[in-house]
Amino acid sequence: MTPRKPKAPAPKPEPLAEVIAASVRHFRQVRELTQGAVAQGMNEIGYPTWGRTTVVEIEGKGRGRGITLAELIGVAYVLGVTVFDLVIPTFIRRGDIEIAPGGLVADTVIDFMAMIIPPEIFKDLAVDVATKGIQKELARLRTVESNRLYHLASQLRDRAEEFESTADDLNAKSEEAPS
């Protein structure tokens, strides 16, 4: 009997602050913005104390500076993304996310969303998305059926013209035939 390999330990959840730091850094770099440019953008929307070092601290790991929800919304605005862009894409790629150090962990996107959006609003959003999807599909089906009916009507017109032509030919021959 061969010994079993021990199971690999589950990956450690990534702290939310590090997820946000990596996302801010990623979107800033993708948009080719300097840390100073992000700080300037924050100054322009009402955060006059933000400087380049604030962005360095936000993007830092471990001892980095925390960020308030209001600041997170501002940074998302400056970067031209949503708050969810700063949290969820990294969350989906890497797995569990640690909301509180050594404590609360979200292990699915739905769990994370449920922490942010009350269940009744989440349900309403799901119904709204489903309703819009159904309406879009119905519109697509109406177009498909309309196109089919148009094609069928065109074929029927062509056949009617053929029958009319054949009937005219038969009438002409019957008139020409001696009685």
C-alpha positions as CSV (number, residue, x, y, z in Angstrom):
1,M,0.0,0.0,0.0
2,T,1.4,3.3,-1.0
3,P,1.1,6.2,1.4
4,R,-1.2,9.0,0.4
5,K,0.1,12.4,-0.4
6,P,-1.1,14.9,2.2
7,K,-3.6,17.4,1.0
8,A,-2.3,20.8,0.2
9,P,-3.5,23.3,2.7
10,A,-6.2,25.7,1.5
11,P,-4.8,29.0,0.3
12,K,-4.8,31.7,2.9
13,P,-7.5,34.3,2.2
14,E,-6.2,37.6,0.8
15,P,-6.8,40.6,3.0
16,L,-9.3,43.1,1.5
17,A,-6.8,45.9,1.8
18,E,-4.3,44.0,-0.3
19,V,-6.9,43.2,-2.9
20,I,-7.8,46.9,-3.1
21,A,-4.1,47.9,-3.2
22,A,-3.4,45.6,-6.1
23,S,-6.4,46.7,-8.0
24,V,-5.7,50.4,-7.6
25,R,-2.1,49.8,-8.7
26,H,-3.3,47.7,-11.7
27,F,-5.8,50.2,-13.0
28,R,-3.5,53.1,-12.4
29,Q,-0.8,51.4,-14.4
30,V,-3.2,50.2,-17.2
31,R,-4.3,53.8,-17.6
32,E,-0.6,55.0,-17.5
33,L,-1.2,57.3,-14.6
34,T,1.4,58.3,-12.1
35,Q,0.7,58.1,-8.4
36,G,0.9,61.9,-8.5
37,A,-1.7,62.1,-11.2
38,V,-4.1,60.0,-9.1
39,A,-3.4,62.2,-6.1
40,Q,-4.1,65.3,-8.2
41,G,-7.4,63.7,-9.4
42,M,-8.4,63.1,-5.8
43,N,-7.5,66.8,-5.0
44,E,-9.7,67.9,-7.8
45,I,-12.8,66.0,-6.5
46,G,-12.5,67.2,-2.9
47,Y,-9.6,65.4,-1.2
48,P,-7.1,68.3,-0.8
49,T,-4.8,66.4,1.6
50,W,-4.1,63.6,-0.8
51,G,-0.6,63.5,-2.2
52,R,1.6,61.1,-4.1
53,T,2.6,59.5,-0.8
54,T,-1.0,58.8,0.0
55,V,-1.4,56.8,-3.2
56,V,1.9,55.0,-2.4
57,E,0.5,54.1,1.0
58,I,-2.8,52.9,-0.4
59,E,-1.0,50.7,-3.0
60,G,1.4,49.4,-0.3
61,K,1.2,45.9,1.2
62,G,1.2,45.1,4.9
63,R,1.7,48.4,6.6
64,G,-0.1,50.3,3.8
65,R,-2.7,53.0,4.7
66,G,-6.3,52.0,5.0
67,I,-8.9,53.6,2.7
68,T,-12.4,54.8,3.6
69,L,-15.4,53.9,1.5
70,A,-15.7,57.5,0.4
71,E,-12.1,57.5,-0.7
72,L,-12.5,54.2,-2.5
73,I,-15.4,55.7,-4.4
74,G,-13.2,58.7,-5.2
75,V,-10.3,56.6,-6.4
76,A,-12.6,54.5,-8.6
77,Y,-14.0,57.7,-10.1
78,V,-10.5,59.1,-10.7
79,L,-9.4,55.8,-12.3
80,G,-12.6,55.6,-14.4
81,V,-13.7,52.3,-12.9
82,T,-16.3,51.1,-10.4
83,V,-15.7,50.2,-6.8
84,F,-16.5,46.6,-7.8
85,D,-13.8,46.8,-10.4
86,L,-11.4,47.5,-7.6
87,V,-12.5,44.6,-5.5
88,I,-14.3,41.8,-7.5
89,P,-11.9,41.1,-10.4
90,T,-9.0,40.4,-8.1
91,F,-11.4,38.5,-5.8
92,I,-12.5,36.2,-8.5
93,R,-9.0,35.5,-9.7
94,R,-7.5,34.8,-6.3
95,G,-10.2,33.1,-4.3
96,D,-11.3,33.8,-0.7
97,I,-11.0,37.4,0.6
98,E,-10.4,38.2,4.2
99,I,-12.7,41.0,5.3
100,A,-11.5,41.3,8.9
101,P,-7.9,40.3,9.9
102,G,-8.1,36.7,11.2
103,G,-11.9,36.8,11.1
104,L,-14.6,37.3,8.6
105,V,-13.9,35.7,5.1
106,A,-16.0,35.8,2.0
107,D,-15.5,32.7,-0.1
108,T,-17.7,33.5,-3.1
109,V,-18.7,36.5,-5.0
110,I,-22.2,36.1,-3.8
111,D,-21.1,36.0,-0.2
112,F,-19.1,39.2,-0.8
113,M,-22.0,40.9,-2.6
114,A,-24.4,39.9,0.3
115,M,-22.1,41.7,2.7
116,I,-22.5,44.9,0.7
117,I,-26.0,44.7,-0.7
118,P,-29.0,43.8,1.5
119,P,-30.7,40.6,0.4
120,E,-34.0,42.3,-0.6
121,I,-32.1,44.7,-2.9
122,F,-30.0,41.9,-4.2
123,K,-33.2,39.9,-5.0
124,D,-34.7,43.0,-6.7
125,L,-31.5,43.4,-8.8
126,A,-31.6,39.8,-9.8
127,V,-35.2,40.0,-10.8
128,D,-34.5,43.2,-12.8
129,V,-31.6,41.6,-14.6
130,A,-33.6,38.5,-15.4
131,T,-36.6,40.6,-16.6
132,K,-34.3,42.7,-18.9
133,G,-32.8,39.5,-20.2
134,I,-36.2,38.0,-20.9
135,Q,-37.3,41.2,-22.6
136,K,-34.2,41.2,-24.8
137,E,-34.8,37.6,-25.7
138,L,-38.4,38.2,-26.5
139,A,-37.4,41.2,-28.8
140,R,-34.9,38.9,-30.5
141,L,-37.5,36.2,-31.0
142,R,-40.0,38.7,-32.4
143,T,-37.4,39.8,-34.9
144,V,-36.6,36.2,-35.8
145,E,-40.3,35.4,-36.2
146,S,-40.9,38.6,-38.1
147,N,-38.1,37.7,-40.5
148,R,-39.5,34.2,-40.9
149,L,-43.0,35.5,-41.6
150,Y,-41.6,38.1,-44.1
151,H,-39.7,35.3,-45.9
152,L,-42.8,33.0,-45.8
153,A,-45.0,35.7,-47.2
154,S,-42.5,36.4,-50.0
155,Q,-42.5,32.7,-50.9
156,L,-46.3,32.6,-50.9
157,R,-46.4,35.7,-53.2
158,D,-44.0,34.0,-55.5
159,R,-46.1,30.8,-55.6
160,A,-49.3,32.8,-56.1
161,E,-47.7,34.5,-59.1
162,E,-46.6,31.1,-60.5
163,F,-50.2,29.8,-60.0
164,E,-51.7,32.9,-61.6
165,S,-49.3,32.6,-64.5
166,T,-50.2,28.9,-64.9
167,A,-53.9,29.7,-64.7
168,D,-53.5,32.4,-67.3
169,D,-51.7,29.9,-69.6
170,L,-54.4,27.3,-69.1
171,N,-57.1,29.9,-69.8
172,A,-55.3,31.0,-72.9
173,K,-55.0,27.4,-74.2
174,S,-58.6,26.6,-73.4
175,E,-59.7,29.7,-75.4
176,E,-57.5,28.7,-78.3
177,A,-58.7,25.1,-78.3
178,P,-61.6,24.4,-80.8
179,S,-64.8,23.6,-79.1
